Amino acid sequence: MVPDVFSEMDEVITYIHKHIFDPLPLSDLARYAGYSPYHFLRLFKERIGLPPQYYISSLRLQKAKELLLHSNLTVRDIALEVGQQSLGTFTTRFTERVGMSPAQFRNSPPHASRYFSELYHLSEWIPENLNADPSGRIEGEVQAAEHFEGVILIGLFPKPIPEGQPLYGTLLSSLGYFSFANVKPGTYYLMATSISWSMQSKELLFPERTLRTRSRDPIIVKTEYAVPFQQVMLYPPRLADPPILISLPLLMENFLNRISSKYS
């Protein structure tokens, strides 16, 4: 994508953020950008990795998360606020893409604090997959553009957005080597974010400023085919990054359960 078009798509993204609660049909966005709907759709997807309407729905779910944590609105009122007339549809979509229901999410700060504390005091933190069968292995190294101390959550997702449960995921206690073993043939997108030890529970549930990364190009896993070593750089949030919809405490809980069963 040439720089001018790159900048034009960023202007559209800024416009979407400012008008996220307004109707945003594809035709209006294309007109705002000065392209036909067909060409706008192609350019937007090239910039973001997602179709415009999917990106917009993701931002609205992110707004719903914020309202659940920081307002006293009912779940029904929050659904209406983000453009969902059906409470059932809103609840289903939220649950699928965040990993828990809106009510569970609203009540999860105490659980987030507990899981985070358990991670901090974890004595047996051995990286997963070190001794696993090398077939279907994806490995690499995580570095960061800024210094931080905390936990790295890294996973393989079916779409270029961190939502729903990762198909493969783990936690790292520091920057450096990571590995996923026994990955089935398929197409994956690598996503990662950092959690500083100084973060509070609501920051864990609504991570706006965490260092993060996402693979723009898919990772293709084929039988008897070696996947290239992945060099991953965590960076501060960028305008074109999709929101982190998956509940990070849920990933922490899953990791702690695996560790507990391994050493019990």
C-alpha positions in Angstrom: 0.0 0.0 0.0 1.5 3.4 -1.0 2.0 6.0 1.8 -0.8 8.3 0.6 -3.4 5.5 0.7 -2.0 4.3 4.0 -2.7 7.8 5.4 -6.1 7.9 3.8 -7.1 4.7 5.5 -5.8 6.0 8.9 -8.1 9.0 8.4 -11.0 6.7 7.9 -10.0 4.8 11.1 -9.9 8.1 13.0 -13.4 8.9 11.6 -14.7 5.5 12.7 -13.4 6.0 16.3 -15.1 9.5 16.5 -18.4 8.2 15.2 -18.4 4.7 16.6 -22.0 5.0 17.9 -23.4 6.3 14.6 -24.5 4.2 11.6 -21.4 3.5 9.5 -22.5 1.8 6.3 -19.8 0.8 3.9 -21.1 3.2 1.3 -20.7 6.2 3.6 -17.1 5.2 4.6 -16.2 4.6 1.0 -17.6 8.1 0.1 -15.7 9.7 3.0 -12.4 8.1 1.7 -13.2 9.0 -1.9 -13.3 5.5 -3.3 -15.8 3.1 -4.7 -17.1 0.6 -2.1 -15.2 -2.2 -3.9 -11.9 -0.4 -3.8 -12.4 0.9 -0.4 -13.1 -2.5 1.0 -9.9 -3.9 -0.6 -7.7 -1.0 0.7 -9.2 -1.1 4.2 -8.8 -4.8 4.6 -5.2 -4.5 3.4 -4.5 -1.8 6.0 -6.3 -3.4 9.0 -6.5 -7.1 8.0 -10.3 -7.1 8.6 -13.4 -5.9 6.6 -14.7 -2.5 7.8 -17.9 -3.8 9.3 -16.1 -6.5 11.3 -13.6 -3.9 12.6 -16.5 -1.6 13.6 -18.3 -4.4 15.4 -15.0 -5.1 17.3 -14.6 -1.5 18.4 -18.3 -1.5 19.6 -17.7 -4.6 21.6 -14.6 -2.9 23.1 -16.8 0.0 24.0 -19.2 -2.4 25.6 -16.4 -3.8 27.8 -15.5 -0.3 28.9 -19.2 0.5 29.8 -19.5 -2.8 31.7 -16.5 -1.9 33.8 -16.9 1.8 34.3 -20.7 2.5 34.3 -23.8 1.3 36.1 -25.8 0.9 32.8 -27.7 -2.4 32.6 -26.5 -5.0 30.0 -29.6 -4.3 27.9 -28.8 -0.5 27.9 -25.2 -1.2 27.0 -26.4 -3.4 24.1 -28.6 -0.5 22.8 -25.7 2.0 23.3 -23.4 0.0 21.0 -26.1 -0.5 18.4 -27.5 -4.0 19.3 -31.3 -4.0 19.5 -31.4 -7.7 20.6 -30.0 -8.4 24.0 -29.7 -12.1 23.1 -27.6 -11.3 20.0 -25.4 -8.9 21.9 -24.8 -11.5 24.7 -24.0 -14.2 22.2 -21.5 -12.1 20.2 -19.9 -10.7 23.3 -19.5 -14.2 24.8 -18.0 -15.7 21.6 -15.5 -12.9 21.0 -14.6 -12.0 24.6 -14.7 -15.5 26.1 -17.4 -14.9 28.8 -20.8 -13.3 29.1 -21.3 -9.6 29.7 -22.4 -10.3 33.3 -19.4 -12.5 34.0 -17.1 -9.9 32.5 -18.6 -7.2 34.7 -18.1 -9.3 37.8 -14.6 -10.5 36.9 -12.2 -7.8 38.4 -11.7 -9.8 41.7 -10.9 -13.0 39.7 -8.5 -11.0 37.6 -6.7 -9.8 40.7 -6.5 -13.3 42.1 -5.1 -14.9 38.9 -2.6 -12.1 38.5 -1.4 -12.6 42.1 -1.1 -16.3 41.5 1.1 -15.7 38.4 3.3 -13.3 40.3 3.9 -15.8 43.1 4.2 -18.8 40.8 7.3 -20.8 41.8 7.2 -23.5 39.1 7.2 -21.5 35.9 8.6 -23.8 33.2 7.9 -22.8 29.6 5.4 -25.1 28.0 6.2 -27.3 25.0 10.0 -27.5 25.5 10.0 -31.2 25.5 7.1 -31.8 23.1 7.2 -33.5 19.8 8.9 -31.2 17.2 6.3 -31.9 14.5 4.0 -29.0 13.9 6.2 -26.7 15.9 6.0 -22.9 15.7 8.8 -21.2 17.6 10.3 -17.8 17.9 11.6 -15.0 20.1 9.7 -12.1 21.7 11.4 -8.8 22.1 9.9 -5.4 23.2 10.3 -1.9 21.9 10.1 -0.6 25.5 11.2 -1.9 28.8 8.7 -3.7 30.9 8.5 -6.3 33.7 5.6 -8.7 33.8 3.9 -11.4 31.8 3.5 -12.0 28.0 0.4 -13.7 26.7 0.9 -15.1 23.2 -1.4 -17.1 21.0 -2.3 -18.3 17.6 -5.8 -17.1 16.4 -7.9 -18.0 13.3 -8.3 -14.3 12.4 -6.0 -11.2 12.6 -7.6 -10.0 15.8 -7.2 -11.3 19.4 -10.7 -12.5 20.1 -12.2 -15.7 21.3 -10.1 -18.5 22.6 -6.7 -18.8 20.9 -6.3 -22.1 19.0 -2.9 -22.4 20.8 -1.8 -20.1 23.6 0.6 -19.8 26.5 2.1 -17.3 28.9 5.8 -16.3 29.2 7.4 -15.0 32.3 9.9 -12.9 30.3 11.0 -11.8 26.9 12.8 -14.4 24.8 12.0 -17.9 23.4 8.5 -19.3 22.9 7.2 -22.4 21.3 3.9 -24.0 20.2 4.0 -27.7 19.6 1.7 -30.1 17.8 0.1 -27.3 15.8 -2.3 -28.8 13.3 -2.0 -27.9 9.6 -3.8 -24.7 8.9 -3.6 -20.9 8.8 -2.9 -18.9 11.9 -2.3 -15.3 13.1 0.1 -14.8 15.9 -1.0 -12.2 18.6 0.8 -11.2 21.8 0.4 -8.6 24.5 2.3 -7.8 27.7 0.9 -7.3 31.2 3.0 -5.2 33.5 3.2 -6.3 37.2 2.0 -2.7 38.1 -1.4 -3.1 36.3 -4.6 -3.0 38.2 -7.5 -5.5 37.7 -9.6 -3.2 35.4 -6.6 -2.5 33.3 -6.2 -6.3 32.8 -9.8 -6.5 31.6 -9.6 -3.4 29.4 -6.0 -3.3 28.1 -5.7 -0.1 26.1 -2.0 0.7 26.6 -0.3 -2.6 26.8 2.6 -3.4 24.5 1.4 -5.8 21.8 2.0 -7.3 18.4 0.0 -9.1 15.7 1.2 -10.8 12.6 -0.2 -9.1 9.5 0.7 -12.1 7.3 -0.7 -15.5 8.3 1.5 -18.3 9.5 0.9 -21.4 7.3 1.5 -24.8 8.9 1.8 -27.7 6.5 2.6 -31.4 7.1 6.4 -32.0 6.9 7.0 -28.3 6.4 9.2 -26.3 8.7 7.7 -23.0 9.8 10.2 -20.1 9.7 11.5 -18.9 13.1 9.3 -16.1 14.3 10.8 -12.8 15.4 8.2 -11.0 17.4 8.4 -7.3 18.5 6.0 -5.9 21.1 5.2 -2.3 20.4 3.0 0.5 21.9 -0.6 0.5 20.6 -1.1 1.9 17.1 -4.1 3.5 15.4 -4.6 0.6 13.0 -4.5 -2.2 15.7 -7.8 -4.0 16.3 -8.9 -4.0 19.9 -7.9 -6.9 22.3 -11.3 -8.5 22.8 -10.3 -11.7 24.5 -10.4 -11.6 28.3 -6.8 -11.7 29.4 -7.7 -13.0 32.9 -9.4 -16.0 31.2 -6.2 -16.8 29.4 -4.3 -16.5 32.8 -6.9 -18.9 34.4 -6.5 -21.5 31.6 -2.7 -21.3 31.9 -2.8 -21.7 35.7 -5.1 -24.7 35.4 -2.7 -26.4 33.0 0.3 -25.7 35.3 -1.7 -27.0 38.3 -2.7 -30.2 36.6 0.9 -30.8 35.3 2.3 -30.6 38.8 -0.5 -32.1 40.9 
